[in-house]
Amino acid sequence: MFLRKAYRQHPAFRLGLRDMAGVAPGIAAWGLMTGVAMAKSGMGFSECLLMALIVFAGSAQLAAMPLFAAEAPMWVILATSFCVNLRFLVFSAHLRQYMMMLPRAERMLSGFLTADLSYVQFIRRFPQGPESDRDLLMEQQAYLAANGGLNWATWVLSNLFGVLFASWIPQHWGLGFAGMLGLMGVGLSLLSGQQHLGHLIRLIAAIAAGAVAVLAVSLPLKLNIVAAIMAAVALCLLIEPRLSHPSNQHSQLRGH
Amino acid sequence: MAFIWDWWQLETIWNHLTIILMAFITMFTRSFFFIPDREIRWPSWASRGLQFAPIAAVSAVIVPEIIMTNGVLISTLKDARIYGALAGLAYFVIRRGKGQVVMGTMLFGMAVFLPLRLGLGW
Protein backbone atom coordinates (compact mmCIF):
# COMPACT_ATOMS: atom_id res chain seq x y z
CA MET A 1 0.00 0.00 0.00
CA PHE A 2 1.00 3.64 0.35
CA LEU A 3 3.20 2.49 3.20
CA ARG A 4 5.64 1.18 0.59
CA LYS A 5 8.31 3.65 -0.35
CA ALA A 6 8.51 2.25 -3.87
CA TYR A 7 4.87 3.21 -4.44
CA ARG A 8 5.33 6.71 -3.07
CA GLN A 9 8.30 7.33 -5.38
CA HIS A 10 6.53 6.06 -8.52
CA PRO A 11 5.28 8.77 -10.95
CA ALA A 12 1.84 7.12 -10.96
CA PHE A 13 1.53 7.97 -7.24
CA ARG A 14 1.35 11.67 -8.12
CA LEU A 15 -1.14 10.96 -10.87
CA GLY A 16 -3.36 9.11 -8.42
CA LEU A 17 -3.16 12.01 -5.98
CA ARG A 18 -3.97 14.52 -8.72
CA ASP A 19 -7.03 12.64 -9.97
CA MET A 20 -8.42 12.30 -6.45
CA ALA A 21 -7.59 15.93 -5.61
CA GLY A 22 -10.01 16.96 -8.36
CA VAL A 23 -12.93 15.39 -6.48
CA ALA A 24 -11.60 15.82 -2.92
CA PRO A 25 -13.59 19.05 -2.23
CA GLY A 26 -16.80 17.22 -3.13
CA ILE A 27 -15.84 14.28 -0.91
CA ALA A 28 -14.99 16.70 1.90
CA ALA A 29 -18.37 18.45 1.61
CA TRP A 30 -20.18 15.11 1.53
CA GLY A 31 -18.12 13.79 4.49
CA LEU A 32 -18.73 17.00 6.43
CA MET A 33 -22.50 16.78 5.96
CA THR A 34 -22.49 13.06 6.83
CA GLY A 35 -20.67 13.94 10.06
CA VAL A 36 -23.21 16.67 10.83
CA ALA A 37 -26.06 14.24 10.15
CA MET A 38 -24.48 11.64 12.46
CA ALA A 39 -24.06 14.13 15.30
CA LYS A 40 -27.69 15.24 14.94
CA SER A 41 -29.13 11.73 14.56
CA GLY A 42 -29.24 10.93 18.27
CA MET A 43 -26.16 8.68 18.23
CA GLY A 44 -23.79 9.07 21.17
CA PHE A 45 -20.70 11.26 20.79
CA SER A 46 -18.20 8.42 21.17
CA GLU A 47 -20.14 6.33 18.65
CA CYS A 48 -20.03 9.22 16.15
CA LEU A 49 -16.27 9.65 16.58
CA LEU A 50 -15.56 5.94 16.24
CA MET A 51 -17.76 5.63 13.16
CA ALA A 52 -16.13 8.64 11.50
CA LEU A 53 -12.68 7.21 12.22
CA ILE A 54 -12.99 3.61 11.09
CA VAL A 55 -16.06 2.82 8.96
CA PHE A 56 -15.18 4.76 5.74
CA ALA A 57 -18.46 4.05 3.92
CA GLY A 58 -20.73 7.08 3.55
CA SER A 59 -23.94 5.44 2.44
CA ALA A 60 -23.62 2.66 5.04
CA GLN A 61 -23.07 5.29 7.76
CA LEU A 62 -26.12 7.27 6.62
CA ALA A 63 -28.21 4.10 6.60
CA ALA A 64 -26.99 2.98 10.05
CA MET A 65 -27.50 6.20 12.02
CA PRO A 66 -31.29 6.07 12.34
CA LEU A 67 -30.94 2.41 13.36
CA PHE A 68 -28.53 3.28 16.17
CA ALA A 69 -30.86 6.07 17.26
CA ALA A 70 -33.78 3.59 17.31
CA GLU A 71 -31.65 1.07 19.25
CA ALA A 72 -32.08 -1.56 16.53
CA PRO A 73 -30.48 -4.99 17.16
CA MET A 74 -26.86 -5.41 16.07
CA TRP A 75 -27.66 -7.92 13.32
CA VAL A 76 -30.13 -5.49 11.72
CA ILE A 77 -27.49 -2.76 11.58
CA LEU A 78 -24.85 -5.12 10.18
CA ALA A 79 -27.24 -6.63 7.61
CA THR A 80 -28.18 -3.11 6.52
CA SER A 81 -24.51 -2.13 6.13
CA PHE A 82 -23.86 -5.25 4.10
CA CYS A 83 -26.79 -4.63 1.74
CA VAL A 84 -25.91 -0.97 1.23
CA ASN A 85 -22.36 -2.10 0.39
CA LEU A 86 -23.45 -4.80 -2.08
CA ARG A 87 -22.26 -2.73 -5.06
CA PHE A 88 -18.69 -3.19 -3.78
CA LEU A 89 -18.99 -6.92 -4.51
CA VAL A 90 -19.38 -6.02 -8.19
CA PHE A 91 -16.40 -3.65 -7.99
CA SER A 92 -14.23 -6.29 -6.28
CA ALA A 93 -15.10 -8.82 -8.98
CA HIS A 94 -13.89 -6.30 -11.56
CA LEU A 95 -10.73 -5.35 -9.63
CA ARG A 96 -9.71 -8.94 -8.83
CA GLN A 97 -7.63 -9.29 -12.03
CA TYR A 98 -5.56 -6.26 -10.90
CA MET A 99 -4.94 -7.52 -7.38
CA MET A 100 -4.19 -11.22 -7.37
CA MET A 101 -0.41 -10.88 -7.72
CA LEU A 102 -0.32 -9.25 -4.25
CA PRO A 103 -0.39 -11.01 -0.86
CA ARG A 104 -3.87 -11.39 0.63
CA ALA A 105 -3.40 -8.91 3.49
CA GLU A 106 -2.35 -6.19 1.06
CA ARG A 107 -5.27 -7.02 -1.22
CA MET A 108 -7.71 -6.60 1.65
CA LEU A 109 -6.17 -3.32 2.83
CA SER A 110 -6.30 -2.03 -0.75
CA GLY A 111 -9.90 -3.17 -0.98
CA PHE A 112 -10.82 -1.34 2.21
CA LEU A 113 -9.37 1.91 0.83
CA THR A 114 -10.91 1.58 -2.63
CA ALA A 115 -14.29 3.31 -2.39
CA ASP A 116 -16.56 4.22 -5.31
CA LEU A 117 -14.56 7.12 -6.73
CA SER A 118 -11.19 5.38 -6.50
CA TYR A 119 -12.64 2.34 -8.27
CA VAL A 120 -14.08 4.49 -11.06
CA GLN A 121 -10.97 6.63 -11.54
CA PHE A 122 -8.67 3.59 -11.39
CA ILE A 123 -10.66 1.66 -14.02
CA ARG A 124 -10.72 4.75 -16.23
CA ARG A 125 -6.92 5.09 -16.06
CA PHE A 126 -6.26 1.37 -16.37
CA PRO A 127 -8.90 -0.42 -18.45
CA GLN A 128 -6.71 -3.56 -18.58
CA GLY A 129 -5.27 -5.67 -15.75
CA PRO A 130 -1.48 -6.12 -15.35
CA GLU A 131 -1.53 -9.77 -16.54
CA SER A 132 2.03 -10.77 -15.53
CA ASP A 133 3.67 -7.38 -16.18
CA ARG A 134 5.42 -6.46 -12.88
CA ASP A 135 6.09 -2.86 -13.93
CA LEU A 136 2.46 -2.28 -14.84
CA LEU A 137 1.39 -3.88 -11.54
CA MET A 138 3.67 -1.47 -9.71
CA GLU A 139 2.32 1.51 -11.64
CA GLN A 140 -1.30 0.54 -10.99
CA GLN A 141 -0.75 -0.14 -7.30
CA ALA A 142 1.12 3.14 -6.83
CA TYR A 143 -1.81 4.97 -8.47
CA LEU A 144 -4.42 3.11 -6.41
CA ALA A 145 -2.56 3.57 -3.11
CA ALA A 146 -2.31 7.34 -3.62
CA ASN A 147 -5.84 7.71 -4.91
CA GLY A 148 -7.48 5.56 -2.21
CA GLY A 149 -5.27 6.96 0.55
CA LEU A 150 -6.20 10.56 -0.26
CA ASN A 151 -9.89 9.59 -0.52
CA TRP A 152 -9.67 7.96 2.93
CA ALA A 153 -7.86 10.90 4.55
CA THR A 154 -10.29 13.43 3.03
CA TRP A 155 -13.30 11.44 4.16
CA VAL A 156 -12.12 10.75 7.72
CA LEU A 157 -10.99 14.33 8.41
CA SER A 158 -14.11 15.98 6.98
CA ASN A 159 -16.34 13.44 8.71
CA LEU A 160 -14.66 14.08 12.09
CA PHE A 161 -14.89 17.82 11.49
CA GLY A 162 -18.61 17.48 10.80
CA VAL A 163 -19.17 15.51 14.02
CA LEU A 164 -17.19 18.01 16.12
CA PHE A 165 -18.65 21.21 14.63
CA ALA A 166 -22.16 20.00 13.79
CA SER A 167 -23.86 22.92 15.54
CA TRP A 168 -22.07 25.46 13.31
CA ILE A 169 -23.18 23.98 10.00
CA PRO A 170 -26.91 24.07 9.15
CA GLN A 171 -28.04 21.07 7.11
CA HIS A 172 -30.35 23.17 4.93
CA TRP A 173 -27.33 24.73 3.20
CA GLY A 174 -27.16 21.50 1.26
CA LEU A 175 -23.35 21.44 1.09
CA GLY A 176 -23.50 17.68 0.53
CA PHE A 177 -24.71 18.41 -3.00
CA ALA A 178 -21.08 19.22 -3.87
CA GLY A 179 -20.34 15.51 -3.49
CA MET A 180 -23.04 14.67 -6.03
CA LEU A 181 -21.72 17.30 -8.47
CA GLY A 182 -18.19 15.88 -8.13
CA LEU A 183 -19.55 12.40 -8.79
CA MET A 184 -21.43 13.80 -11.79
CA GLY A 185 -18.17 15.21 -13.16
CA VAL A 186 -16.57 11.78 -12.78
CA GLY A 187 -19.55 10.19 -14.56
CA LEU A 188 -19.29 12.68 -17.42
CA SER A 189 -15.55 11.92 -17.72
CA LEU A 190 -16.41 8.23 -17.94
CA LEU A 191 -18.92 8.95 -20.69
CA SER A 192 -16.64 11.12 -22.78
CA GLY A 193 -13.21 9.54 -22.15
CA GLN A 194 -11.41 7.42 -24.73
CA GLN A 195 -11.96 3.82 -23.78
CA HIS A 196 -12.29 0.59 -25.67
CA LEU A 197 -16.05 0.66 -25.06
CA GLY A 198 -18.13 2.71 -27.48
CA HIS A 199 -19.56 6.07 -26.42
CA LEU A 200 -23.13 5.06 -27.32
CA ILE A 201 -23.15 1.90 -25.19
CA ARG A 202 -21.77 3.85 -22.21
CA LEU A 203 -24.51 6.45 -22.60
CA ILE A 204 -27.12 3.69 -22.76
CA ALA A 205 -25.67 2.14 -19.57
CA ALA A 206 -25.85 5.52 -17.79
CA ILE A 207 -29.43 6.24 -18.86
CA ALA A 208 -30.66 2.73 -18.06
CA ALA A 209 -29.01 2.73 -14.61
CA GLY A 210 -30.36 6.21 -13.79
CA ALA A 211 -33.87 5.26 -14.88
CA VAL A 212 -33.90 1.98 -12.91
CA ALA A 213 -32.45 3.68 -9.81
CA VAL A 214 -35.33 6.19 -9.93
CA LEU A 215 -38.04 3.62 -10.67
CA ALA A 216 -36.80 1.25 -7.93
CA VAL A 217 -36.17 3.98 -5.37
CA SER A 218 -38.75 2.51 -2.98
CA LEU A 219 -36.63 -0.64 -2.49
CA PRO A 220 -35.19 -0.69 1.03
CA LEU A 221 -31.48 -0.44 1.92
CA LYS A 222 -30.48 1.44 -1.25
CA LEU A 223 -30.99 -1.79 -3.17
CA ASN A 224 -32.18 0.37 -6.07
CA ILE A 225 -28.48 1.07 -6.76
CA VAL A 226 -27.69 -2.64 -7.03
CA ALA A 227 -30.82 -3.27 -9.12
CA ALA A 228 -29.83 -0.41 -11.44
CA ILE A 229 -26.28 -1.75 -11.95
CA MET A 230 -27.59 -5.25 -12.67
CA ALA A 231 -30.27 -4.02 -15.09
CA ALA A 232 -27.90 -1.69 -16.98
CA VAL A 233 -25.22 -4.38 -17.30
CA ALA A 234 -27.78 -6.94 -18.51
CA LEU A 235 -29.22 -4.51 -21.06
CA CYS A 236 -25.77 -3.59 -22.39
CA LEU A 237 -24.79 -7.26 -22.71
CA LEU A 238 -27.95 -7.85 -24.76
CA ILE A 239 -27.52 -4.94 -27.15
CA GLU A 240 -23.71 -4.78 -27.37
CA PRO A 241 -23.36 -7.45 -30.12
CA ARG A 242 -25.81 -5.55 -32.35
CA LEU A 243 -24.07 -2.25 -31.78
CA SER A 244 -20.55 -3.56 -32.34
CA HIS A 245 -21.32 -5.63 -35.47
CA PRO A 246 -21.37 -2.79 -38.03
CA SER A 247 -18.09 -1.32 -36.73
CA ASN A 248 -16.42 -4.76 -36.79
CA GLN A 249 -17.44 -5.23 -40.40
CA HIS A 250 -16.23 -1.72 -41.12
CA SER A 251 -12.78 -2.38 -39.72
CA GLN A 252 -12.61 -5.68 -41.61
CA LEU A 253 -13.44 -3.86 -44.84
CA ARG A 254 -10.76 -1.29 -44.15
CA GLY A 255 -8.31 -4.09 -43.48
CA HIS A 256 -8.86 -5.54 -46.95
CA MET B 1 -16.50 2.26 40.44
CA ALA B 2 -19.93 0.70 40.02
CA PHE B 3 -20.84 3.11 37.23
CA ILE B 4 -18.39 1.49 34.85
CA TRP B 5 -20.58 -1.52 34.17
CA ASP B 6 -24.03 -0.03 34.40
CA TRP B 7 -26.44 -0.71 31.54
CA TRP B 8 -25.69 2.51 29.68
CA GLN B 9 -22.00 1.69 29.55
CA LEU B 10 -22.74 -1.80 28.35
CA GLU B 11 -24.94 -0.42 25.61
CA THR B 12 -22.22 1.99 24.54
CA ILE B 13 -19.68 -0.82 24.37
CA TRP B 14 -22.17 -2.89 22.38
CA ASN B 15 -22.61 0.03 19.96
CA HIS B 16 -18.83 0.38 19.64
CA LEU B 17 -18.57 -3.32 18.84
CA THR B 18 -21.27 -2.91 16.17
CA ILE B 19 -19.34 -0.02 14.61
CA ILE B 20 -16.09 -2.03 14.61
CA LEU B 21 -17.96 -4.83 12.82
CA MET B 22 -19.31 -2.26 10.31
CA ALA B 23 -15.69 -1.36 9.49
CA PHE B 24 -15.02 -5.07 8.87
CA ILE B 25 -18.06 -5.18 6.57
CA THR B 26 -16.58 -2.27 4.59
CA MET B 27 -13.37 -4.25 4.17
CA PHE B 28 -15.14 -7.57 3.54
CA THR B 29 -17.46 -6.23 0.82
CA ARG B 30 -14.78 -4.12 -0.92
CA SER B 31 -12.31 -7.01 -1.05
CA PHE B 32 -14.90 -9.80 -1.38
CA PHE B 33 -13.51 -11.36 -4.57
CA PHE B 34 -9.88 -10.69 -3.63
CA ILE B 35 -10.07 -13.07 -0.68
CA PRO B 36 -9.89 -16.52 -2.37
CA ASP B 37 -6.40 -17.36 -3.70
CA ARG B 38 -7.56 -20.04 -6.11
CA GLU B 39 -8.38 -19.05 -9.65
CA ILE B 40 -11.94 -17.95 -10.35
CA ARG B 41 -13.23 -18.79 -13.84
CA TRP B 42 -15.75 -16.14 -14.87
CA PRO B 43 -18.16 -16.81 -17.68
CA SER B 44 -17.21 -14.51 -20.57
CA TRP B 45 -20.47 -12.54 -20.33
CA ALA B 46 -19.64 -11.68 -16.70
CA SER B 47 -16.25 -10.18 -17.50
CA ARG B 48 -17.71 -8.29 -20.47
CA GLY B 49 -20.61 -7.05 -18.37
CA LEU B 50 -18.38 -5.80 -15.55
CA GLN B 51 -16.99 -3.14 -17.88
CA PHE B 52 -20.35 -1.39 -17.76
CA ALA B 53 -20.48 -1.42 -13.95
CA PRO B 54 -18.56 1.84 -13.26
CA ILE B 55 -20.72 4.15 -15.36
CA ALA B 56 -23.88 2.34 -14.26
CA ALA B 57 -22.96 2.69 -10.57
CA VAL B 58 -22.16 6.41 -10.86
CA SER B 59 -25.37 7.12 -12.73
CA ALA B 60 -27.46 5.04 -10.31
CA VAL B 61 -26.11 7.01 -7.34
CA ILE B 62 -26.41 10.54 -8.74
CA VAL B 63 -29.61 10.55 -10.80
CA PRO B 64 -32.00 9.98 -7.86
CA GLU B 65 -30.01 12.49 -5.76
CA ILE B 66 -30.47 15.19 -8.39
CA ILE B 67 -34.08 14.69 -9.51
CA MET B 68 -35.81 13.23 -6.41
CA THR B 69 -36.71 14.46 -2.94
CA ASN B 70 -37.61 11.88 -0.28
CA GLY B 71 -38.27 9.23 -2.92
CA VAL B 72 -40.55 11.42 -5.11
CA LEU B 73 -39.64 13.05 -8.44
CA ILE B 74 -39.11 16.81 -8.30
CA SER B 75 -42.40 18.50 -9.21
CA THR B 76 -41.24 22.12 -9.16
CA LEU B 77 -38.70 24.06 -11.20
CA LYS B 78 -37.81 26.00 -8.04
CA ASP B 79 -35.16 23.48 -7.02
CA ALA B 80 -31.57 24.66 -6.81
CA ARG B 81 -30.24 21.17 -7.62
CA ILE B 82 -31.60 21.27 -11.19
CA TYR B 83 -29.72 24.47 -11.99
CA GLY B 84 -26.60 23.41 -10.12
CA ALA B 85 -26.46 20.16 -12.11
CA LEU B 86 -27.17 21.96 -15.42
CA ALA B 87 -24.45 24.52 -14.68
CA GLY B 88 -21.97 21.73 -13.91
CA LEU B 89 -22.95 19.94 -17.12
CA ALA B 90 -22.55 23.15 -19.14
CA TYR B 91 -19.08 23.71 -17.67
CA PHE B 92 -18.05 20.15 -18.56
CA VAL B 93 -19.33 20.47 -22.15
CA ILE B 94 -17.66 23.89 -22.69
CA ARG B 95 -14.33 22.58 -21.35
CA ARG B 96 -14.80 19.37 -23.41
CA GLY B 97 -13.71 17.31 -20.43
CA LYS B 98 -10.13 18.67 -20.41
CA GLY B 99 -7.94 19.49 -17.39
CA GLN B 100 -9.22 19.49 -13.79
CA VAL B 101 -12.73 19.32 -15.17
CA VAL B 102 -14.24 17.37 -12.27
CA MET B 103 -13.30 20.10 -9.80
CA GLY B 104 -14.56 22.74 -12.24
CA THR B 105 -17.86 20.94 -12.74
CA MET B 106 -18.36 20.86 -8.99
CA LEU B 107 -17.29 24.43 -8.25
CA PHE B 108 -19.30 25.88 -11.13
CA GLY B 109 -22.35 23.83 -10.14
CA MET B 110 -22.07 24.94 -6.50
CA ALA B 111 -21.62 28.57 -7.60
CA VAL B 112 -25.09 28.34 -9.14
CA PHE B 113 -26.59 26.05 -6.48
CA LEU B 114 -25.65 27.96 -3.31
CA PRO B 115 -27.08 31.42 -4.21
CA LEU B 116 -30.36 29.79 -5.28
CA ARG B 117 -30.50 27.62 -2.13
CA LEU B 118 -29.39 30.27 0.40
CA GLY B 119 -30.75 33.38 -1.32
CA LEU B 120 -34.07 32.17 -2.69
CA GLY B 121 -34.56 29.07 -0.55
CA TRP B 122 -35.02 26.84 -3.64
HADDOCK unambig.tbl for C-alpha pairs under 7 A between the chains (distance, minus, plus):
assign (segid A and resid 22 and name CA) (segid B and resid 100 and name CA) 6.04 0.50 0.50
assign (segid A and resid 22 and name CA) (segid B and resid 102 and name CA) 5.78 0.50 0.50
assign (segid A and resid 22 and name CA) (segid B and resid 103 and name CA) 4.77 0.50 0.50
assign (segid A and resid 23 and name CA) (segid B and resid 102 and name CA) 6.25 0.50 0.50
assign (segid A and resid 23 and name CA) (segid B and resid 103 and name CA) 5.77 0.50 0.50
assign (segid A and resid 47 and name CA) (segid B and resid 15 and name CA) 6.89 0.50 0.50
assign (segid A and resid 47 and name CA) (segid B and resid 16 and name CA) 6.18 0.50 0.50
assign (segid A and resid 51 and name CA) (segid B and resid 19 and name CA) 6.04 0.50 0.50
assign (segid A and resid 54 and name CA) (segid B and resid 23 and name CA) 5.87 0.50 0.50
assign (segid A and resid 55 and name CA) (segid B and resid 22 and name CA) 6.18 0.50 0.50
assign (segid A and resid 55 and name CA) (segid B and resid 23 and name CA) 4.22 0.50 0.50
assign (segid A and resid 55 and name CA) (segid B and resid 26 and name CA) 6.72 0.50 0.50
assign (segid A and resid 57 and name CA) (segid B and resid 26 and name CA) 6.63 0.50 0.50
assign (segid A and resid 74 and name CA) (segid B and resid 18 and name CA) 6.13 0.50 0.50
assign (segid A and resid 78 and name CA) (segid B and resid 22 and name CA) 6.24 0.50 0.50
assign (segid A and resid 81 and name CA) (segid B and resid 22 and name CA) 6.68 0.50 0.50
assign (segid A and resid 82 and name CA) (segid B and resid 25 and name CA) 6.30 0.50 0.50
assign (segid A and resid 85 and name CA) (segid B and resid 29 and name CA) 6.43 0.50 0.50
assign (segid A and resid 86 and name CA) (segid B and resid 29 and name CA) 6.81 0.50 0.50
assign (segid A and resid 88 and name CA) (segid B and resid 29 and name CA) 5.65 0.50 0.50
assign (segid A and resid 88 and name CA) (segid B and resid 30 and name CA) 4.93 0.50 0.50
assign (segid A and resid 89 and name CA) (segid B and resid 29 and name CA) 5.59 0.50 0.50
assign (segid A and resid 89 and name CA) (segid B and resid 30 and name CA) 6.20 0.50 0.50
assign (segid A and resid 89 and name CA) (segid B and resid 32 and name CA) 5.90 0.50 0.50
assign (segid A and resid 92 and name CA) (segid B and resid 30 and name CA) 5.81 0.50 0.50
assign (segid A and resid 92 and name CA) (segid B and resid 31 and name CA) 5.62 0.50 0.50
assign (segid A and resid 92 and name CA) (segid B and resid 32 and name CA) 6.07 0.50 0.50
assign (segid A and resid 92 and name CA) (segid B and resid 33 and name CA) 5.40 0.50 0.50
assign (segid A and resid 92 and name CA) (segid B and resid 34 and name CA) 6.74 0.50 0.50
assign (segid A and resid 93 and name CA) (segid B and resid 33 and name CA) 5.33 0.50 0.50
assign (segid A and resid 94 and name CA) (segid B and resid 50 and name CA) 6.02 0.50 0.50
assign (segid A and resid 96 and name CA) (segid B and resid 33 and name CA) 6.20 0.50 0.50
assign (segid A and resid 96 and name CA) (segid B and resid 34 and name CA) 5.50 0.50 0.50
assign (segid A and resid 99 and name CA) (segid B and resid 34 and name CA) 6.97 0.50 0.50
assign (segid A and resid 100 and name CA) (segid B and resid 34 and name CA) 6.83 0.50 0.50
assign (segid A and resid 104 and name CA) (segid B and resid 35 and name CA) 6.56 0.50 0.50
assign (segid A and resid 107 and name CA) (segid B and resid 34 and name CA) 6.37 0.50 0.50
assign (segid A and resid 108 and name CA) (segid B and resid 27 and name CA) 6.62 0.50 0.50
assign (segid A and resid 108 and name CA) (segid B and resid 31 and name CA) 5.35 0.50 0.50
assign (segid A and resid 111 and name CA) (segid B and resid 27 and name CA) 6.30 0.50 0.50
assign (segid A and resid 111 and name CA) (segid B and resid 30 and name CA) 4.97 0.50 0.50
assign (segid A and resid 111 and name CA) (segid B and resid 31 and name CA) 4.53 0.50 0.50
assign (segid A and resid 112 and name CA) (segid B and resid 26 and name CA) 6.30 0.50 0.50
assign (segid A and resid 112 and name CA) (segid B and resid 27 and name CA) 4.33 0.50 0.50
assign (segid A and resid 112 and name CA) (segid B and resid 30 and name CA) 5.76 0.50 0.50
assign (segid A and resid 112 and name CA) (segid B and resid 31 and name CA) 6.71 0.50 0.50
assign (segid A and resid 120 and name CA) (segid B and resid 54 and name CA) 5.65 0.50 0.50
assign (segid A and resid 173 and name CA) (segid B and resid 117 and name CA) 6.84 0.50 0.50
assign (segid A and resid 173 and name CA) (segid B and resid 118 and name CA) 6.54 0.50 0.50
assign (segid A and resid 178 and name CA) (segid B and resid 106 and name CA) 6.03 0.50 0.50
assign (segid A and resid 178 and name CA) (segid B and resid 110 and name CA) 6.36 0.50 0.50
assign (segid A and resid 180 and name CA) (segid B and resid 62 and name CA) 5.98 0.50 0.50
assign (segid A and resid 181 and name CA) (segid B and resid 85 and name CA) 6.63 0.50 0.50
assign (segid A and resid 181 and name CA) (segid B and resid 105 and name CA) 6.80 0.50 0.50
assign (segid A and resid 181 and name CA) (segid B and resid 106 and name CA) 4.92 0.50 0.50
assign (segid A and resid 181 and name CA) (segid B and resid 109 and name CA) 6.77 0.50 0.50
assign (segid A and resid 182 and name CA) (segid B and resid 102 and name CA) 5.91 0.50 0.50
assign (segid A and resid 182 and name CA) (segid B and resid 103 and name CA) 6.67 0.50 0.50
assign (segid A and resid 182 and name CA) (segid B and resid 105 and name CA) 6.85 0.50 0.50
assign (segid A and resid 182 and name CA) (segid B and resid 106 and name CA) 5.06 0.50 0.50
assign (segid A and resid 183 and name CA) (segid B and resid 58 and name CA) 6.85 0.50 0.50
assign (segid A and resid 184 and name CA) (segid B and resid 62 and name CA) 6.69 0.50 0.50
assign (segid A and resid 185 and name CA) (segid B and resid 102 and name CA) 4.57 0.50 0.50
assign (segid A and resid 185 and name CA) (segid B and resid 105 and name CA) 5.75 0.50 0.50
assign (segid A and resid 186 and name CA) (segid B and resid 102 and name CA) 6.07 0.50 0.50
assign (segid A and resid 187 and name CA) (segid B and resid 55 and name CA) 6.20 0.50 0.50
assign (segid A and resid 187 and name CA) (segid B and resid 58 and name CA) 5.89 0.50 0.50
assign (segid A and resid 187 and name CA) (segid B and resid 59 and name CA) 6.83 0.50 0.50
assign (segid A and resid 189 and name CA) (segid B and resid 97 and name CA) 6.31 0.50 0.50
assign (segid A and resid 190 and name CA) (segid B and resid 55 and name CA) 6.46 0.50 0.50
assign (segid A and resid 202 and name CA) (segid B and resid 55 and name CA) 6.94 0.50 0.50
assign (segid A and resid 205 and name CA) (segid B and resid 52 and name CA) 6.64 0.50 0.50
assign (segid A and resid 205 and name CA) (segid B and resid 55 and name CA) 6.80 0.50 0.50
assign (segid A and resid 205 and name CA) (segid B and resid 56 and name CA) 5.61 0.50 0.50
assign (segid A and resid 206 and name CA) (segid B and resid 55 and name CA) 5.85 0.50 0.50
assign (segid A and resid 206 and name CA) (segid B and resid 56 and name CA) 5.15 0.50 0.50
assign (segid A and resid 206 and name CA) (segid B and resid 59 and name CA) 5.33 0.50 0.50
assign (segid A and resid 209 and name CA) (segid B and resid 56 and name CA) 5.16 0.50 0.50
assign (segid A and resid 209 and name CA) (segid B and resid 59 and name CA) 6.00 0.50 0.50
assign (segid A and resid 209 and name CA) (segid B and resid 60 and name CA) 5.12 0.50 0.50
assign (segid A and resid 210 and name CA) (segid B and resid 59 and name CA) 5.18 0.50 0.50
assign (segid A and resid 210 and name CA) (segid B and resid 60 and name CA) 4.68 0.50 0.50
assign (segid A and resid 210 and name CA) (segid B and resid 63 and name CA) 5.32 0.50 0.50
assign (segid A and resid 213 and name CA) (segid B and resid 60 and name CA) 5.20 0.50 0.50
assign (segid A and resid 213 and name CA) (segid B and resid 64 and name CA) 6.61 0.50 0.50
assign (segid A and resid 214 and name CA) (segid B and resid 64 and name CA) 5.45 0.50 0.50
assign (segid A and resid 217 and name CA) (segid B and resid 71 and name CA) 6.17 0.50 0.50
assign (segid A and resid 218 and name CA) (segid B and resid 71 and name CA) 6.74 0.50 0.50
assign (segid A and resid 225 and name CA) (segid B and resid 57 and name CA) 6.91 0.50 0.50
assign (segid A and resid 225 and name CA) (segid B and resid 60 and name CA) 5.42 0.50 0.50
assign (segid A and resid 225 and name CA) (segid B and resid 61 and name CA) 6.42 0.50 0.50
assign (segid A and resid 228 and name CA) (segid B and resid 60 and name CA) 6.05 0.50 0.50
assign (segid A and resid 229 and name CA) (segid B and resid 53 and name CA) 6.15 0.50 0.50
assign (segid A and resid 229 and name CA) (segid B and resid 56 and name CA) 5.27 0.50 0.50
assign (segid A and resid 229 and name CA) (segid B and resid 57 and name CA) 5.72 0.50 0.50
assign (segid A and resid 232 and name CA) (segid B and resid 56 and name CA) 6.31 0.50 0.50
assign (segid A and resid 233 and name CA) (segid B and resid 49 and name CA) 5.43 0.50 0.50
assign (segid A and resid 233 and name CA) (segid B and resid 52 and name CA) 5.73 0.50 0.50
assign (segid A and resid 233 and name CA) (segid B and resid 53 and name CA) 6.51 0.50 0.50
assign (segid A and resid 237 and name CA) (segid B and resid 49 and name CA) 6.03 0.50 0.50
